[in-house]
Amino acid sequence: MNNLNEFLEPGMLVRHPNQPDWGDGQVQSNIDARITVNFQNQGKVVIDGRHVALVMLPSR
């Protein structure tokens, strides 16, 4: 399966489509489809980009 988030780079803002209560998150890294995101209400989470397509938010 392909990396659904290969365009994401550190610093970009995202939301998890299945976890809206986590709030906005900032991408920390994107290596081999493993995206580390620091979410406002959940903290740092590593997401498998082959299974979850994060929603990119406009930069502030």
DSSP file (Angstrom, degrees, kcal/mol; ACC not computed):
  #  RESIDUE AA STRUCTURE BP1 BP2  ACC     N-H-->O    O-->H-N    N-H-->O    O-->H-N    TCO  KAPPA ALPHA  PHI   PSI    X-CA   Y-CA   Z-CA
    1    1 A M              0   0    0      0, 0.0     2,-0.1     0, 0.0    50,-0.1   0.000 360.0 360.0 360.0 146.1    0.0    0.0    0.0
    2    2 A N        -     0   0    0     48,-0.1     2,-0.8     1,-0.1     3,-0.0  -0.361 360.0 -98.4 -82.1 159.7    1.2    3.5   -0.8
    3    3 A N    >   -     0   0    0      1,-0.2     3,-1.0    -2,-0.1    47,-0.3  -0.706  30.9-163.7 -75.8 112.4    2.0    6.3    1.6
    4    4 A L  T 3  S+     0   0    0     45,-3.0    -1,-0.2    -2,-0.8     3,-0.1   0.546  87.2  44.9 -74.8  -7.2   -1.1    8.4    1.6
    5    5 A N  T >   +     0   0    0     44,-0.2     3,-2.1     1,-0.1    -1,-0.2  -0.004  66.2 129.0-126.5  26.9    0.8   11.3    3.2
    6    6 A E  T <  S+     0   0    0     -3,-1.0    -1,-0.1     1,-0.3    -2,-0.1   0.718  71.6  60.5 -62.1 -19.8    4.0   11.4    1.2
    7    7 A F  T 3  S+     0   0    0     -3,-0.1    -1,-0.3     2,-0.0     2,-0.2   0.598  80.6 108.1 -81.6 -12.0    3.6   15.2    0.6
    8    8 A L    <   -     0   0    0     -3,-2.1    -3,-0.1    21,-0.0     6,-0.0  -0.449  47.6-175.0 -73.6 137.9    3.6   16.0    4.3
    9    9 A E    >   -     0   0    0     -2,-0.2     3,-2.0    20,-0.1    18,-0.3  -0.902  37.8 -76.8-127.8 156.9    6.7   17.8    5.7
   10   10 A P  T 3  S+     0   0    0      0, 0.0    18,-0.2     0, 0.0     3,-0.1  -0.241 116.8  30.0 -53.1 137.5    7.8   18.8    9.2
   11   11 A G  T 3  S+     0   0    0     16,-2.9    17,-0.1     1,-0.4     2,-0.1   0.095  87.1 127.1  99.5 -21.2    5.9   21.9   10.4
   12   12 A M    <   -     0   0    0     -3,-2.0    15,-2.9    15,-0.1     2,-0.4  -0.380  58.3-125.2 -70.2 148.9    2.7   21.3    8.4
   13   13 A L  E     +A   26   0A   0     44,-0.5    44,-3.0    13,-0.2     2,-0.3  -0.794  37.5 165.8 -97.8 137.4   -0.5   21.3   10.3
   14   14 A V  E     -AB  25  56A   0     11,-2.9    11,-2.8    -2,-0.4     2,-0.3  -0.894  26.8-143.6-141.9 168.2   -2.9   18.3   10.1
   15   15 A R  E     - B   0  55A   0     40,-1.8    40,-2.8    -2,-0.3     9,-0.1  -0.975  25.0-121.6-130.8 149.3   -5.9   16.7   11.6
   16   16 A H    >   -     0   0    0      7,-0.4     3,-1.1     3,-0.4     6,-0.2  -0.823  19.9-144.3 -88.1 124.0   -6.5   13.0   12.1
   17   17 A P  T 3  S+     0   0    0      0, 0.0    -1,-0.1     0, 0.0    37,-0.1   0.750  97.9  39.9 -64.1 -24.1   -9.8   12.2   10.2
   18   18 A N  T 3  S+     0   0    0      1,-0.2     3,-0.1     2,-0.1    -2,-0.0   0.435 115.9  50.6-103.1  -1.4  -10.9    9.6   12.8
   19   19 A Q    X   +     0   0    0     -3,-1.1     3,-2.0     1,-0.1    -3,-0.4  -0.464  54.4 157.0-134.5  62.0   -9.8   11.4   15.9
   20   20 A P  G >  S+     0   0    0      0, 0.0     3,-1.4     0, 0.0    -1,-0.1   0.773  71.9  68.0 -61.8 -24.3  -11.1   15.0   15.8
   21   21 A D  G 3  S+     0   0    0      1,-0.3     3,-0.1    -3,-0.1    -2,-0.0   0.648  85.1  71.3 -70.1 -13.3  -10.8   15.3   19.6
   22   22 A W  G <  S-     0   0    0     -3,-2.0    19,-2.6     1,-0.2    20,-0.5   0.714  95.1-151.7 -72.0 -19.5   -7.0   15.2   19.2
   23   23 A G    <   -     0   0    0     -3,-1.4    -7,-0.4    -4,-0.3    -1,-0.2  -0.275  41.4 -19.2  78.8-168.8   -7.2   18.7   17.8
   24   24 A D        -     0   0    0     -9,-0.1    16,-2.6    15,-0.1     2,-0.3  -0.398  66.2-159.5 -71.3 149.3   -4.8   20.2   15.3
   25   25 A G  E     -AC  14  39A   0    -11,-2.8   -11,-2.9    14,-0.3     2,-0.5  -0.953  12.7-139.0-131.9 152.7   -1.4   18.5   15.0
   26   26 A Q  E     -AC  13  38A   0     12,-2.0    12,-2.4    -2,-0.3   -13,-0.2  -0.949  27.6-120.4-111.9 127.0    2.0   19.6   13.7
   27   27 A V  E     + C   0  37A   0    -15,-2.9   -16,-2.9    -2,-0.5    10,-0.3  -0.450  28.8 179.2 -65.4 129.6    4.0   17.1   11.6
   28   28 A Q  E     -     0   0A   0      8,-3.8     2,-0.3     1,-0.4     9,-0.2   0.780  65.5 -13.7 -98.5 -39.1    7.4   16.4   13.3
   29   29 A S  E     - C   0  36A   0      7,-1.3     7,-2.0   -20,-0.1    -1,-0.4  -0.984  45.4-156.6-159.9 160.8    8.7   13.9   10.7
   30   30 A N  E     + C   0  35A   0     -2,-0.3     2,-0.5     5,-0.2     5,-0.2  -0.789  28.6 159.7-145.0  94.8    7.7   11.7    7.8
   31   31 A I  E >   - C   0  34A   0      3,-2.2     3,-1.8    -2,-0.3    -2,-0.0  -0.975  69.9 -20.6-127.4 119.9   10.0    8.8    7.2
   32   32 A D  T 3  S-     0   0    0     -2,-0.5    -1,-0.1     1,-0.3     3,-0.1   0.891 126.0 -51.0  50.7  48.0    9.0    5.6    5.3
   33   33 A A  T 3  S+     0   0    0      1,-0.2    16,-4.1    16,-0.1     2,-0.7   0.538 112.4 120.6  69.2   9.0    5.2    6.3    5.7
   34   34 A R  E <   -CD  31  48A   0     -3,-1.8    -3,-2.2    14,-0.2     2,-0.6  -0.910  45.4-168.6-104.0 110.0    5.7    6.7    9.5
   35   35 A I  E     -CD  30  47A   0     12,-2.9    12,-3.1    -2,-0.7     2,-0.6  -0.875   9.8-155.6-105.2 121.1    4.4   10.2   10.3
   36   36 A T  E     -CD  29  46A   0     -7,-2.0    -8,-3.8    -2,-0.6    -7,-1.3  -0.854  19.3-179.6 -95.1 124.1    5.1   11.6   13.8
   37   37 A V  E     -CD  27  45A   0      8,-3.0     8,-2.9    -2,-0.6     2,-0.8  -0.977  25.2-145.3-127.6 136.5    2.6   14.3   14.7
   38   38 A N  E     -CD  26  44A   0    -12,-2.4   -12,-2.0    -2,-0.4     6,-0.3  -0.885  25.9-161.7-101.2 104.9    2.4   16.4   17.9
   39   39 A F  E  >  -CD  25  43A   0      4,-2.7     4,-1.9    -2,-0.8     3,-0.3  -0.615  22.6-126.2 -90.0 146.6   -1.4   16.9   18.5
   40   40 A Q  T  4 S+     0   0    0    -16,-2.6   -17,-0.2    -2,-0.2    -1,-0.1   0.900 107.0  23.4 -54.6 -47.3   -2.8   19.6   20.8
   41   41 A N  T  4 S+     0   0    0    -19,-2.6    -1,-0.2   -17,-0.2   -18,-0.2   0.379 131.1  38.2-107.5   3.0   -4.9   17.3   22.9
   42   42 A Q  T  4 S-     0   0    0    -20,-0.5     2,-0.2    -3,-0.3    -2,-0.2   0.572  90.8-141.5-125.9 -20.9   -3.1   13.9   22.5
   43   43 A G  E  <  -D   39   0A   0     -4,-1.9    -4,-2.7   -21,-0.2     2,-0.3  -0.536  58.8  -3.8  86.4-158.1    0.6   14.7   22.4
   44   44 A K  E     +D   38   0A   0     -6,-0.3     2,-0.4    -2,-0.2    -6,-0.2  -0.565  67.4 175.1 -80.2 128.0    3.1   13.0   20.1
   45   45 A V  E     -D   37   0A   0     -8,-2.9    -8,-3.0    -2,-0.3     2,-0.6  -0.993  25.3-142.0-133.6 137.9    1.6   10.1   18.0
   46   46 A V  E     -D   36   0A   0     -2,-0.4     2,-0.4   -10,-0.2   -10,-0.2  -0.902  24.7-164.7-100.0 124.9    3.3    8.0   15.2
   47   47 A I  E     -D   35   0A   0    -12,-3.1   -12,-2.9    -2,-0.6     2,-0.9  -0.894  22.6-126.6-115.8 137.8    0.8    7.3   12.4
   48   48 A D  E >>  -D   34   0A   0     -2,-0.4     3,-2.0   -14,-0.2     4,-1.4  -0.741  19.0-160.0 -81.9 106.2    1.1    4.7    9.7
   49   49 A G  T 34 S+     0   0    0    -16,-4.1   -45,-3.0    -2,-0.9   -44,-0.2   0.522  84.9  68.7 -68.9  -5.9    0.7    6.8    6.5
   50   50 A R  T 34 S+     0   0    0    -17,-0.4    -1,-0.3   -47,-0.3   -48,-0.1   0.619 112.5  29.3 -83.3 -12.9   -0.2    3.7    4.5
   51   51 A H  T <4 S+     0   0    0     -3,-2.0     2,-0.4     1,-0.2    -2,-0.2   0.608 117.5  50.9-120.9 -19.5   -3.5    3.3    6.4
   52   52 A V     <  -     0   0    0     -4,-1.4     2,-0.9   -35,-0.0    -1,-0.2  -0.984  61.1-153.2-129.0 126.2   -4.5    6.9    7.5
   53   53 A A        -     0   0    0     -2,-0.4   -48,-0.1    -3,-0.1    -4,-0.1  -0.843  22.7-146.1 -97.0 102.9   -4.8    9.9    5.2
   54   54 A L        -     0   0    0     -2,-0.9     2,-0.6   -38,-0.1   -38,-0.2  -0.332  14.8-119.5 -66.5 149.9   -4.2   12.9    7.4
   55   55 A V  E     -B   15   0A   0    -40,-2.8   -40,-1.8    -2,-0.0     2,-0.3  -0.828  24.4-136.4 -95.3 118.8   -6.1   16.1    6.6
   56   56 A M  E     -B   14   0A   0     -2,-0.6   -42,-0.3   -42,-0.2   -44,-0.0  -0.558  17.8-153.8 -76.7 136.8   -3.8   19.0    5.8
   57   57 A L        -     0   0    0    -44,-3.0   -44,-0.5    -2,-0.3     2,-0.1  -0.756  26.6 -95.7-106.5 154.3   -4.8   22.3    7.4
   58   58 A P        -     0   0    0      0, 0.0    -1,-0.1     0, 0.0     2,-0.0  -0.417  47.4-105.5 -66.1 144.8   -4.0   25.8    6.1
   59   59 A S              0   0    0      1,-0.1   -47,-0.1    -2,-0.1     0, 0.0  -0.372 360.0 360.0 -69.5 152.3   -0.9   27.3    7.7
   60   60 A R              0   0    0     -3,-0.1    -1,-0.1    -2,-0.0     0, 0.0   0.431 360.0 360.0 -94.1 360.0   -1.5   30.0   10.2
